[in-house]
């Protein structure tokens, strides 16, 4: 019997904030992240240890991790290279998430390496953390296609996954970085990859670039995926992807699964998520793309 329980990772602190051009005060970031945690989310990709020149918004990574460190949380930090991994390890994160793209062109723009060079970095990082309690996850960007290289077959993704598995890495996130996926493609990819690599733990990191984020996520769930990334209010995107828009919205996902009767790993207070999303909207100063924060839960009864 396939486990129906859903595991959510909030990526507001990293993927969400990295696209914001105006500086968000560290205290405001922490206010938002603690609101998400208080609502019941226990796994947070809180920041990224990346060059401040590349992404100035995340220059307070060390302070964010230090303030959030808690035994009840799994704190994740994304890193692009060995130097970032060293900083993340020093800060005491629970998991390091290394990003590389399936697309050579996007990988070069995003982390300034070829795919082969990024894989070598991954293997070096694995050796670095081998004797620690820190776990390793690999995020494969542009899994479902790339605006620079177009659409490609699942075999292109398989070749990278096989190299990771051969090197003892089995936690893998498949990212639709620029919204190239559709429900049929997600379903086919995930059924194919889960059957081919049963020992891999696959997660989906989906963007709502063309308005298909939530239906793509549901297609992934129906294909057996149980681990998903999301950001509060649906904010975020890749700075090095043309036309990038936000992630699938955290509270919209929670609401959908609750309405469907699908169990979540931890009890989540939807109202607290909505309130935190509204607080974040005021801090950021613009209307967020999330839907449930505007309409409320479908289970609410409006009194005349």
VOKOLGU-563740 format. One record per residue (C-alpha): residue number from 1; x, y, z. Coordinates in Angstrom, 2 decimals. Each point is the difference from the previous one (the first is absolute). Last residue first. Example, Ala and Ser with C-alpha at 12.3 -4.5 7.8 and 13.67 -1.06 7.14 Angstrom:
2
   resi        xx        yy        zz
      2     13.67     -1.06      7.14
      1     -1.37     -3.44      0.66
This chain:
304
   resi        xx        yy        zz
    304    -25.76     36.26      6.40
    303      2.62     -2.33      1.46
    302      2.75     -1.24     -2.31
    301      0.96     -3.59      0.75
    300      3.71     -0.75     -0.26
    299      0.92     -3.38     -1.46
    298      1.17      1.48     -3.28
    297      2.73      1.69      2.05
    296      0.67      3.69     -0.48
    295     -0.44      1.92     -3.23
    294      3.03      2.31      0.03
    293      2.52     -2.07      1.97
    292     -1.38     -3.04     -1.85
    291      1.13      1.43     -3.34
    290      3.72      0.74      0.35
    289      1.38      2.43     -2.61
    288      1.15      2.65      2.49
    287     -1.12      3.62     -0.24
    286      2.84      2.45      0.67
    285      1.82      1.66      2.89
    284      2.38     -2.74      1.06
    283     -0.71      0.51      3.70
    282     -3.75      0.42     -0.53
    281     -0.18     -3.15     -2.15
    280      2.05     -1.83      2.62
    279     -2.61      0.76      2.67
    278     -2.72     -1.31     -2.32
    277      2.00     -3.19     -0.54
    276      0.46     -0.32      3.76
    275     -3.77      0.27      0.50
    274     -0.63     -2.60     -2.72
    273      2.53     -2.39      1.55
    272     -1.58      0.50      3.45
    271     -3.43     -0.74     -1.49
    270      1.32     -3.20     -1.59
    269      1.20     -1.46      3.30
    268      2.06     -3.01     -1.04
    267      0.04     -3.42      1.69
    266      3.28     -1.69     -0.97
    265      0.74     -2.53     -2.75
    264     -3.15      1.01     -1.87
    263     -2.97     -2.32     -0.54
    262     -2.01      0.25     -3.26
    261     -3.68      0.75      0.70
    260     -0.44      1.72     -3.36
    259     -0.93      3.29      1.67
    258      3.10     -0.28      2.21
    257      2.15     -0.80     -3.03
    256     -1.23      3.06     -1.88
    255      0.26      2.32      3.02
    254      3.58     -1.03      0.73
    253      0.93      0.50     -3.65
    252     -1.63      3.45     -0.13
    251      1.71      0.92      3.29
    250      3.42     -0.83     -1.43
    249     -0.41      1.70     -3.39
    248      1.67     -1.76     -2.93
    247      3.19      1.92     -0.57
    246      0.17      3.46     -1.47
    245      0.66      1.45     -3.40
    244      2.96     -0.02     -2.38
    243     -0.47      1.76     -3.34
    242      3.60     -0.68     -1.01
    241      1.89     -2.30      2.40
    240      3.14      1.20      1.79
    239     -1.67      1.59      3.03
    238     -1.94     -3.26      0.61
    237     -3.43      0.41      1.54
    236     -1.71      1.04      3.19
    235     -3.39      0.80      1.48
    234     -3.02     -2.34      0.09
    233     -1.46      1.59      3.14
    232      2.22     -2.20      2.15
    231      2.36     -2.15     -2.01
    230     -0.25     -3.67     -0.95
    229      2.15     -3.12     -0.31
    228     -1.55     -3.46     -0.28
    227      0.65     -3.54      1.28
    226     -2.63     -2.72     -0.56
    225      0.49     -1.01     -3.63
    224     -2.08     -3.04     -1.01
    223     -1.25      0.87     -3.50
    222     -3.21      1.44      1.48
    221      2.15      2.34      2.09
    220      1.96      1.09     -3.06
    219     -3.21      0.70     -1.91
    218     -1.20      2.00      3.01
    217      3.19      2.06     -0.13
    216     -0.45      0.63     -3.72
    215     -3.57      1.12      0.68
    214      1.30      2.42      2.66
    213      2.77      1.48     -2.13
    212     -1.91      0.34     -3.27
    211     -0.39      3.80     -0.21
    210      2.74      0.55     -2.57
    209      2.82      0.93      2.37
    208     -1.50     -1.78      3.00
    207      3.24     -1.58      1.10
    206      0.46     -3.54      1.24
    205      2.53     -1.63      2.32
    204     -0.80     -3.71      0.08
    203      1.68     -2.47      2.33
    202      1.37     -3.44     -0.85
    201      1.36     -2.44      2.54
    200      2.08     -2.43     -2.07
    199     -0.05     -3.72      0.85
    198     -2.58     -0.83     -2.67
    197      2.08      1.39     -2.89
    196     -1.56     -1.24     -3.26
    195     -3.56     -0.21      1.33
    194      0.26      3.36      1.74
    193      1.59      1.55     -3.09
    192     -2.63     -1.20     -2.47
    191     -3.01      0.75      2.20
    190      1.47      3.39      0.81
    189      0.81      0.99     -3.56
    188     -3.33     -1.19     -1.41
    187     -2.08      1.74      2.66
    186      2.00      3.22     -0.24
    185     -0.33     -0.04     -3.79
    184     -3.75     -0.62      0.11
    183     -0.49      2.75      2.59
    182      2.02      2.64     -1.92
    181      3.59      1.08      0.49
    180      1.97      2.90     -1.51
    179     -0.55      2.34      2.95
    178      3.44      1.57      0.22
    177      1.66     -1.90      2.85
    176     -2.08     -3.16     -0.21
    175      2.16     -1.55      2.69
    174      0.62     -3.68      0.70
    173      1.29     -0.48      3.53
    172      2.27     -2.95      0.70
    171      0.83     -1.84      3.21
    170      1.86     -3.14     -1.15
    169      3.68      0.97     -0.05
    168      2.35     -2.99      0.35
    167      2.30      0.81     -2.92
    166     -1.68     -2.44     -2.38
    165     -3.29      1.63      0.97
    164      1.25      3.41     -1.11
    163      1.33     -1.31     -3.31
    162     -3.28     -1.79     -0.68
    161     -1.96      3.19      0.72
    160      2.07      1.92     -2.56
    159     -0.64     -2.53     -2.79
    158     -3.65     -0.31      0.98
    157     -0.62      3.72     -0.61
    156      1.10     -0.21     -3.63
    155     -1.99     -3.25     -0.30
    154     -3.16      1.91      1.02
    153      0.01      1.61     -3.44
    152      0.64      3.65     -0.70
    151     -1.85      3.26     -0.45
    150      1.78      3.18     -1.06
    149      3.69      0.84      0.40
    148     -0.13      3.64      1.14
    147     -3.52      0.00      1.45
    146      0.80     -3.30      1.77
    145     -1.97     -3.20      0.42
    144     -1.56     -2.28      2.60
    143      3.00     -0.29      2.31
    142      0.98      3.66     -0.35
    141      1.77     -0.18      3.37
    140      1.10     -3.23      1.65
    139      0.04      0.49      3.76
    138      2.37     -2.32      1.88
    137     -0.57     -0.84      3.65
    136      2.66     -0.72      2.59
    135     -0.31     -0.76      3.71
    134      1.92      1.60      2.86
    133      0.84     -2.41      2.81
    132      3.70      0.29     -0.82
    131      2.64     -2.48     -1.19
    130     -1.14      0.06     -3.62
    129     -0.48      3.79     -0.10
    128      3.15      0.85     -1.95
    127     -0.09     -3.19     -2.06
    126     -3.50      0.87     -1.22
    125      1.20      3.54     -0.74
    124      2.78     -1.38     -2.21
    123     -2.49     -2.19     -1.86
    122     -2.29      2.98     -0.57
    121      2.86      2.17     -1.25
    120      0.86     -2.71     -2.54
    119     -3.65      0.04     -1.08
    118      0.19      3.77     -0.47
    117      3.06     -0.36     -2.23
    116     -1.80     -2.60     -2.11
    115     -3.05      2.29     -0.35
    114      2.25      2.81     -1.18
    113      0.57      2.75      2.52
    112     -0.94      3.67      0.46
    111     -2.63     -0.70      2.68
    110     -3.21      1.34     -1.61
    109      1.11      1.12     -3.46
    108      2.19     -3.05     -0.58
    107     -2.65     -2.30      1.43
    106     -2.61      1.61     -2.26
    105      2.05     -0.68     -3.12
    104      1.00     -3.54      0.98
    103     -3.63     -0.89      0.73
    102     -0.46     -2.73      2.64
    101      0.68      2.69      2.56
    100      1.95     -0.08      3.25
     99     -1.01      0.83      3.56
     98      1.47     -1.44      3.18
     97     -2.33     -0.28      3.01
     96      1.85     -0.31      3.29
     95     -1.97     -1.43      2.89
     94     -0.07      0.45      3.76
     93      1.70      3.39     -0.05
     92      2.70      0.66      2.59
     91      1.43      3.34     -1.16
     90      3.40     -1.58     -0.66
     89     -1.63     -2.52     -2.34
     88     -1.72      2.77     -1.94
     87      3.25      1.95     -0.34
     86      1.83     -3.11     -1.27
     85     -2.85     -0.80     -2.38
     84      0.12      3.52     -1.45
     83      3.73     -0.38     -0.65
     82     -0.59     -3.38     -1.62
     81     -2.55      1.28     -2.52
     80     -3.53      1.23     -0.73
     79     -1.44     -0.32      3.52
     78     -3.58     -0.30      1.26
     77     -0.56      0.00      3.74
     76     -2.33     -2.37      1.85
     75     -1.13      0.20      3.62
     74     -1.94     -3.02      1.26
     73     -1.85      1.31      3.02
     72     -0.82     -1.43      3.43
     71      3.62      0.27      1.15
     70      0.01      3.73     -0.67
     69      2.35      2.31     -1.88
     68     -2.13      2.92     -1.23
     67      2.19      2.85      1.31
     66      3.32     -1.50     -1.07
     65     -1.35     -0.99     -3.42
     64     -1.24      3.53     -0.75
     63      3.17      1.63      1.31
     62      2.22     -2.17     -2.24
     61     -2.13      0.67     -3.08
     60      0.05      3.81      0.40
     59      1.46      0.54     -3.50
     58     -3.13     -1.53     -1.51
     57     -1.45      3.11     -1.66
     56      3.37      0.81     -1.58
     55     -0.34     -2.90     -2.49
     54      3.01     -0.19     -2.35
     53      2.18      2.53      1.80
     52     -1.06     -1.47      3.35
     51      1.58     -3.29     -1.18
     50     -2.18     -2.95      0.94
     49     -0.73     -1.72      3.28
     48     -3.73     -0.35     -0.57
     47     -2.94      0.59      2.33
     46     -2.69     -1.60      2.16
     45     -0.80     -3.21     -1.80
     44     -2.45     -0.86      2.76
     43     -1.32     -3.34      1.22
     42     -2.32      0.12      3.01
     41     -3.03      1.80     -1.42
     40     -2.59      0.17      2.79
     39     -1.49      3.50     -0.07
     38      2.68      1.10      2.49
     37      2.64     -0.91     -2.59
     36     -1.63      2.19     -2.64
     35     -0.30      2.87      2.48
     34      3.64     -0.54      0.99
     33      0.97      0.37     -3.66
     32     -1.94      3.24     -0.39
     31      1.33      1.62      3.18
     30      3.51     -1.24     -0.84
     29     -0.09      1.71     -3.37
     28     -1.30      3.17      1.65
     27      2.82     -0.10      2.57
     26      2.53     -0.45     -2.80
     25     -1.28      3.15     -1.72
     24     -1.17     -0.60     -3.55
     23      2.16      1.87     -2.52
     22     -1.87      1.06     -3.13
     21      0.64     -2.16     -3.06
     20     -1.91     -3.05      1.22
     19      0.82     -3.05     -2.13
     18      2.10     -1.72      2.68
     17     -2.80      0.33      2.57
     16     -2.19     -2.82     -1.26
     15      2.65     -2.46     -1.12
     14      1.86      0.25      3.28
     13     -2.12      1.05      2.97
     12     -3.25     -1.00     -1.69
     11      1.20     -3.56     -0.71
     10     -2.46     -1.90      2.22
      9      0.48     -3.74     -0.17
      8     -3.15     -2.12      0.08
      7     -0.44     -3.73      0.61
      6     -3.30     -1.57     -1.11
      5     -1.42     -3.23      1.45
      4     -1.64     -2.36     -2.53
      3      2.46     -2.89      0.40
      2     -0.42     -2.46     -2.87
      1     -1.37     -3.43      1.00
